[in-house]
C-alpha cells in the first residue's frame, strides 16, 4: 500500500481521486492493488476526504468551502500556482492559468469561489503561512488565505445559513462586501 501513499500528496491527485467513480491502483510493477471502492477506508484516512465523497463525487457539493480547502492543506505541487489551479474542478470555477503570478493564484481562486457561492466558511482560515509574530503594526492582513495550509484545522467550520434577504458577498474595488449574522455569546442571540 506504500505506492498509494506516495502519490496521494500531489495536488493534482485530489481531482483525480474524487471525480471518477472508479479508480484502479497499481504498484510500481503494475500489479493491481485494488480499486477506489475497495480501498475507500484507507484513502479516506490518508487524504481526510470522507468516504461518502470518495464513493459519490456529487456529495462534495454539500460540503463547506473550508472542508474542501482542508483536503488541499497537506498537498504538494511543483509550481506554487498549482496549489490553486488543482482546486478549480473541486469548486467548479474557471479562471485563466497565469503561471508566474505566484501566491496571487490562490487569492484569485478564492475570489472566484466568492462569485459562485455564499460559502462564508472561506473566511474561517487560520494563518500558519503568515505568523502574526512577524507582522508589523502597519502590515495589511487579508481576509483571504494565502495558502490551502491556512485551512488545515478548519474542516469542521460550517457557516450559519444566509438570510434570504442578504446580499451575496463580493470583492469590490474597495474590498469585501458581506452580510453576516453575528452571534452574541453572552445573550445567545443571533443578530
Rosetta silent file (secondary structure, phi, psi, omega in degrees, C-alpha in Angstrom):
SEQUENCE: XXXXXXXXXXXXXXXXXXXXXXXXXXXXXXXXXXXXXXXXXXXXXXXXXXXXXXXXXXXXXXXXXXXXXXXXXXXXXXXXXXXXXXXXXXXXXXXXXXXXXXXXXXXXXXXXXXXXXXXXXXXXXXXXXXXXXXXXXXXXXXXXXXXXXXXXXXXXXXXXXXXXXXXXXXXXXXXXXXXXXXXXXXXXXXX
SCORE:     score description
SCORE:     0.000 S_00000001
   1 L     0.000   -8.370 -179.007    0.000    0.000    0.000 S_00000001
   2 H   -59.761  -35.496  179.038    3.049    2.269    0.207 S_00000001
   3 H   -60.619  -36.295  177.671    2.732    3.110   -3.507 S_00000001
   4 H   -65.309  -45.607 -178.234   -0.708    4.575   -2.886 S_00000001
   5 H   -62.110  -39.220 -177.635    0.579    6.749   -0.057 S_00000001
   6 H   -59.907  -40.844 -174.834    3.468    8.062   -2.156 S_00000001
   7 H   -86.127  -18.416 -172.862    1.266    9.533   -4.899 S_00000001
   8 H   -70.002  -27.381 -179.553   -1.570   10.952   -2.804 S_00000001
   9 L   -71.655  -12.774  179.925    0.100   14.143   -1.506 S_00000001
  10 E   -63.981  138.958 -178.099    0.390   15.577   -5.024 S_00000001
  11 L   -57.159  -45.110 -174.652   -2.009   18.476   -5.571 S_00000001
  12 L   -70.301  -19.610 -179.770   -3.458   17.243   -8.841 S_00000001
  13 H   -70.379  -14.549  178.479   -4.367   13.812   -7.428 S_00000001
  14 H   -59.681  -53.167  177.579   -7.153   15.461   -5.424 S_00000001
  15 H   -65.605  -40.643 -177.877   -9.358   15.874   -8.511 S_00000001
  16 H   -64.729  -26.178 -179.401   -8.144   12.595   -9.973 S_00000001
  17 H   -85.669  -38.258 -175.025   -9.206   10.792   -6.801 S_00000001
  18 H   -84.087  -48.421 -169.562  -12.614   12.415   -6.271 S_00000001
  19 L   -61.053  -50.379 -176.820  -14.071   12.967   -9.751 S_00000001
  20 L   -72.256  144.852  176.001  -14.041    9.477  -11.312 S_00000001
  21 L   -70.726  -30.122 -178.090  -16.487    6.891   -9.997 S_00000001
  22 L  -130.400  131.981  175.441  -13.851    4.198  -10.465 S_00000001
  23 L  -136.407  130.464  176.259  -10.079    4.388   -9.978 S_00000001
  24 E  -102.645  142.622 -179.331   -7.722    1.412  -10.068 S_00000001
  25 E  -114.717  134.870  179.940   -4.447    1.426   -8.143 S_00000001
  26 E  -128.329  151.050  176.385   -1.281   -0.364   -9.268 S_00000001
  27 L   -84.979 -175.984 -176.525    2.130   -0.661   -7.677 S_00000001
  28 L   -66.691  -15.798  176.584    5.401    0.241   -9.407 S_00000001
  29 L   -98.612   12.679 -179.694    5.495   -3.222  -11.023 S_00000001
  30 L    63.991   28.154  173.423    1.985   -2.731  -12.453 S_00000001
  31 L   -88.779  130.811 -178.699    0.477   -5.274  -10.067 S_00000001
  32 E   -62.951  128.972 -179.347   -3.142   -4.448   -9.249 S_00000001
  33 E  -104.388  -24.442 -178.451   -3.532   -3.261   -5.638 S_00000001
  34 E   147.575  173.677  177.162   -7.269   -2.556   -5.583 S_00000001
  35 E  -111.724  174.362 -175.610   -9.839   -0.035   -6.716 S_00000001
  36 L   -58.193  -39.161 -179.196  -11.209    3.094   -5.075 S_00000001
  37 L   -64.536  -45.566 -178.336  -14.232    1.251   -3.685 S_00000001
  38 L   -70.005  -29.540 -176.232  -12.177   -1.498   -2.045 S_00000001
  39 L  -103.100   13.249 -171.301   -9.602    0.952   -0.662 S_00000001
  40 H   -58.409  -39.452 -179.789  -12.013    3.714    0.356 S_00000001
  41 H   -65.699  -43.190  177.717  -11.315    3.480    4.112 S_00000001
  42 H   -63.396  -46.936 -179.268   -7.541    3.644    3.566 S_00000001
  43 H   -61.524  -42.195  179.623   -7.861    6.515    1.071 S_00000001
  44 H   -64.102  -41.939  179.235  -10.149    8.462    3.411 S_00000001
  45 H   -63.979  -35.989 -178.610   -7.744    8.029    6.315 S_00000001
  46 H   -77.527  -43.216 -171.802   -4.795    9.265    4.289 S_00000001
  47 H   -93.767  -15.112 -175.191   -6.482   12.168    2.480 S_00000001
  48 L    68.323   16.551  173.866   -9.032   13.295    5.103 S_00000001
  49 L   -92.762  131.192 -175.505  -11.697   13.169    2.378 S_00000001
  50 L   -62.588  150.968  178.328  -14.841   11.476    3.671 S_00000001
  51 H   -60.378  -33.234  179.598  -15.707    8.024    2.380 S_00000001
  52 H   -62.854  -40.896  179.368  -19.063    9.417    1.204 S_00000001
  53 H   -71.495  -38.376  179.320  -17.362   11.908   -1.121 S_00000001
  54 H   -65.277  -33.107 -179.310  -14.905    9.305   -2.400 S_00000001
  55 H   -89.941  -23.343  178.033  -17.761    6.942   -3.303 S_00000001
  56 L  -137.345   92.803 -174.898  -20.151    9.650   -4.562 S_00000001
  57 H   -56.328  -25.307 -179.375  -18.315   12.685   -6.004 S_00000001
  58 H   -70.200  -17.505  178.238  -21.505   14.767   -6.126 S_00000001
  59 H   -64.588  -19.882 -178.916  -21.614   14.777   -2.312 S_00000001
  60 H   -63.164  -24.605 -179.913  -18.786   17.348   -2.357 S_00000001
  61 H   -68.096  -19.321 -179.689  -21.359   19.969   -3.318 S_00000001
  62 H   -84.052  -10.358 -172.261  -22.974   19.555    0.131 S_00000001
  63 L   -95.823  157.695 -179.721  -19.772   20.416    1.992 S_00000001
  64 L   -70.784  159.105  175.885  -18.420   23.751    3.166 S_00000001
  65 H   -59.682  -42.911 -179.055  -15.689   25.625    1.342 S_00000001
  66 H   -61.220  -39.234  179.578  -13.427   25.234    4.382 S_00000001
  67 H   -62.741  -47.112 -178.631  -13.847   21.438    4.348 S_00000001
  68 H   -66.138  -37.633  176.811  -12.869   21.203    0.673 S_00000001
  69 H   -64.616  -35.292 -178.663   -9.927   23.569    1.211 S_00000001
  70 H   -63.686  -28.224  177.207   -8.730   21.419    4.112 S_00000001
  71 H   -61.337  -31.208 -176.544   -8.303   18.494    1.699 S_00000001
  72 H   -90.203   -5.920 -172.432   -5.618   20.512   -0.100 S_00000001
  73 L   -59.429  -35.177 -176.873   -3.829   21.691    3.053 S_00000001
  74 L  -103.988   12.087 -177.641   -1.208   18.926    3.036 S_00000001
  75 L   -86.190  152.773 -178.391   -0.835   18.621   -0.719 S_00000001
  76 E  -120.111  141.800  174.924    2.336   19.472   -2.596 S_00000001
  77 L  -131.122  155.089  179.021    2.722   20.943   -6.051 S_00000001
  78 L   -72.340  -42.870 -179.608    5.776   21.634   -8.148 S_00000001
  79 L  -105.023  138.210 -176.733    4.616   25.127   -9.115 S_00000001
  80 L   -58.385  -36.316 -178.705    3.195   27.494   -6.490 S_00000001
  81 L   -65.734  -27.494 -178.151    0.273   28.426   -8.771 S_00000001
  82 H   -67.730  -16.464  174.211   -0.820   24.796   -8.966 S_00000001
  83 H   -61.837  -29.896  175.991   -1.927   24.946   -5.317 S_00000001
  84 H   -89.847  -47.265 -172.803   -4.838   26.985   -6.685 S_00000001
  85 H   -63.247  -30.103 -179.677   -5.212   25.514  -10.157 S_00000001
  86 L   -73.400   -7.769  179.909   -5.573   21.931   -8.880 S_00000001
  87 L  -101.531   -3.391 -176.675   -8.702   23.035   -6.965 S_00000001
  88 H   -55.924  -45.903 -178.997  -10.629   24.534   -9.885 S_00000001
  89 H   -69.623  -33.647  179.257  -12.624   21.353  -10.522 S_00000001
  90 H   -62.205  -38.534 -177.931  -13.330   20.764   -6.831 S_00000001
  91 H   -99.075    0.229  178.758  -15.011   24.175   -6.602 S_00000001
  92 L    54.650   47.343  176.685  -16.434   24.143  -10.144 S_00000001
  93 L  -122.570  158.760  177.213  -14.896   27.513  -11.020 S_00000001
  94 L  -122.752  143.215  173.025  -12.979   28.731  -14.044 S_00000001
  95 L  -162.882  153.224  179.306  -10.147   31.211  -14.231 S_00000001
  96 L   -64.762  143.383  175.124   -7.160   31.746  -16.503 S_00000001
  97 L   -88.168  116.233 -176.757   -3.966   29.900  -15.604 S_00000001
  98 L  -120.670   80.342  179.975   -1.266   32.552  -15.250 S_00000001
  99 L   -63.712  134.449 -176.385    1.990   30.842  -14.394 S_00000001
 100 L   112.227  -11.800 -178.857    4.380   33.319  -12.841 S_00000001
 101 L   -84.457   -9.624  176.819    1.811   35.024  -10.587 S_00000001
 102 L    65.433 -137.429 -175.449    2.840   33.022   -7.507 S_00000001
 103 L   -68.098  -14.385  176.986    0.555   33.097   -4.460 S_00000001
 104 H   -58.952  -28.113  179.212   -1.780   35.551   -6.189 S_00000001
 105 H   -59.890  -39.854 -179.052   -3.298   32.496   -7.950 S_00000001
 106 H   -70.457  -35.286  175.339   -4.712   31.240   -4.639 S_00000001
 107 H   -65.042  -44.729  178.410   -6.216   34.644   -3.864 S_00000001
 108 H   -61.016  -38.694  177.293   -7.811   34.727   -7.339 S_00000001
 109 H   -58.447  -46.870 -179.914   -9.234   31.238   -6.738 S_00000001
 110 H   -63.667  -36.503  176.568  -10.920   32.439   -3.544 S_00000001
 111 H   -64.347  -38.788  177.496  -12.317   35.469   -5.357 S_00000001
 112 H   -67.611  -38.686  177.526  -13.804   33.143   -7.999 S_00000001
 113 H   -62.300  -41.181  178.341  -15.285   30.923   -5.279 S_00000001
 114 H   -60.942  -32.253  178.643  -16.919   34.009   -3.738 S_00000001
 115 H   -70.184  -25.705 -174.060  -18.574   34.745   -7.095 S_00000001
 116 H  -100.704  -17.079 -173.143  -20.104   31.266   -7.184 S_00000001
 117 L  -147.848  158.459  170.837  -21.125   30.638   -3.572 S_00000001
 118 L   -97.712   32.370 -176.749  -22.068   32.250   -0.299 S_00000001
 119 L   -71.089   81.181 -177.713  -19.652   29.867    1.406 S_00000001
 120 H   -64.517  -12.077  177.274  -18.644   32.095    4.304 S_00000001
 121 H   -66.776  -11.190  173.326  -16.527   29.266    5.704 S_00000001
 122 H   -58.316  -25.459 -178.724  -13.935   30.554    3.213 S_00000001
 123 H   -92.463    6.261 -177.816  -13.184   33.147    5.894 S_00000001
 124 L   -91.572   23.611 -177.198  -12.631   30.502    8.598 S_00000001
 125 L   -81.030  153.345  170.896   -8.965   30.102    7.776 S_00000001
 126 L   -95.671 -176.641 -176.576   -6.116   30.260   10.238 S_00000001
 127 L  -132.206   52.439  177.886   -2.841   31.852    9.270 S_00000001
 128 L   -66.518  -20.907  179.466    0.112   29.498    9.764 S_00000001
 129 L   -77.787   -9.169  178.637    1.514   30.693    6.437 S_00000001
 130 L  -144.860   79.139 -175.909    1.831   34.220    7.874 S_00000001
 131 L   -58.246  134.920 -178.684    2.596   34.184   11.605 S_00000001
 132 H   -65.331  -23.221 -177.751    1.351   37.258   13.458 S_00000001
 133 H   -64.220  -21.905 -179.586    4.580   37.431   15.441 S_00000001
 134 H  -101.451    0.241  179.494    6.411   38.770   12.381 S_00000001
 135 L   -75.986  143.400  173.863    3.752   41.284   11.337 S_00000001
 136 L   -91.797  161.597 -175.762    4.458   44.962   11.744 S_00000001
 137 L   -62.139  -25.367 -179.070    1.779   47.291   13.083 S_00000001
 138 L  -102.248   10.699  178.599    1.134   48.765    9.621 S_00000001
 139 L   -72.178  142.661  176.387    1.047   45.426    7.754 S_00000001
 140 L   -86.117  132.515  176.652   -2.084   44.653    5.773 S_00000001
 141 L  -117.270  120.682 -179.143   -3.777   41.353    6.634 S_00000001
 142 L   -79.527  151.783  173.157   -6.171   39.976    4.050 S_00000001
 143 L   -79.090  -11.430  178.101   -9.369   38.145    4.982 S_00000001
 144 L   -94.722  146.864 -178.452   -8.440   35.666    2.251 S_00000001
 145 L   -72.402  155.721  175.916   -5.965   32.889    2.882 S_00000001
 146 L   -91.340  -19.505 -172.790   -2.525   32.834    1.288 S_00000001
 147 L  -158.292  155.459  175.132   -2.375   29.058    1.001 S_00000001
 148 H   -60.628  -23.018  179.297   -4.511   25.934    1.479 S_00000001
 149 H   -62.041  -22.318  177.370   -2.446   25.223    4.600 S_00000001
 150 H   -66.651  -11.595  179.393   -4.398   28.039    6.255 S_00000001
 151 H  -106.514    9.932 -175.975   -7.390   25.618    6.189 S_00000001
 152 L   -51.249  -42.113 -173.355   -5.556   22.686    7.809 S_00000001
 153 L  -112.164   19.826 -175.710   -7.652   22.798   11.003 S_00000001
 154 L  -115.211   20.261 -176.789  -10.912   24.326    9.749 S_00000001
 155 L   -60.213  -27.834 -177.379  -12.560   21.308    8.116 S_00000001
 156 L   -92.583    4.314  178.353  -15.440   21.414   10.601 S_00000001
 157 L   -70.156  125.613  179.644  -16.245   25.090   10.074 S_00000001
 158 L  -126.718  124.185 -179.213  -19.829   25.417    8.895 S_00000001
 159 L   -72.512  149.503  173.225  -21.263   28.823    8.038 S_00000001
 160 L   -70.528  137.244 -177.400  -24.549   29.937    9.506 S_00000001
 161 L   -56.253  140.496  179.093  -27.146   29.910    6.698 S_00000001
 162 L   -71.638  149.792  174.656  -27.551   33.233    4.934 S_00000001
 163 L   -73.027  143.371  178.764  -30.760   35.159    5.273 S_00000001
 164 L   -59.020  -25.463 -178.851  -32.874   35.165    2.088 S_00000001
 165 L   -89.808   -5.758 -177.647  -32.759   38.962    2.122 S_00000001
 166 L   -76.640  150.493  177.902  -28.976   39.215    2.484 S_00000001
 167 L   -81.236  146.414  175.823  -26.804   40.275   -0.415 S_00000001
 168 L   -66.260  149.013  178.155  -24.200   37.823   -1.723 S_00000001
 169 L   -71.661  151.457 -177.650  -20.657   38.602   -0.639 S_00000001
 170 E  -154.724  146.305  171.959  -18.457   40.187   -3.282 S_00000001
 171 E   -88.887  127.109  179.290  -14.974   41.542   -3.750 S_00000001
 172 E  -119.283  179.356  177.499  -15.157   45.133   -4.921 S_00000001
 173 L   -66.141  -17.158  178.951  -12.580   47.798   -5.686 S_00000001
 174 L   -98.642   -4.135 -179.509  -12.993   48.891   -2.051 S_00000001
 175 E   126.367 -152.099 -176.721  -12.596   45.423   -0.541 S_00000001
 176 E   -89.544  131.650  172.604  -15.007   42.753    0.642 S_00000001
 177 E  -110.702  122.689 -175.477  -18.747   43.422    0.824 S_00000001
 178 L  -151.033  139.848  170.040  -20.514   40.883    3.019 S_00000001
 179 L  -104.908  124.889  178.073  -23.677   40.458    5.077 S_00000001
 180 L  -134.483  151.139  173.533  -23.181   38.097    8.009 S_00000001
 181 L   -87.632  136.185  179.741  -25.195   37.122   11.028 S_00000001
 182 L  -106.500  141.440 -179.761  -23.406   37.743   14.301 S_00000001
 183 E  -110.060  121.528  178.609  -23.778   35.529   17.329 S_00000001
 184 E   -93.661  109.181 -177.218  -23.586   37.155   20.730 S_00000001
 185 L   -62.900  -30.173 -175.551  -22.233   34.512   23.142 S_00000001
 186 L   -73.599  -30.688 -178.546  -23.337   36.455   26.211 S_00000001
 187 L  -112.249   -7.555 -177.748  -27.011   36.574   25.220 S_00000001
 188 L    57.939   36.292 -179.610  -27.139   33.583   22.808 S_00000001
 189 E  -114.012  137.193  173.703  -28.873   35.853   20.302 S_00000001
 190 E   -94.535  125.526 -176.619  -28.235   35.935   16.579 S_00000001
 191 L  -107.665    0.000    0.000  -28.292   39.489   15.282 S_00000001
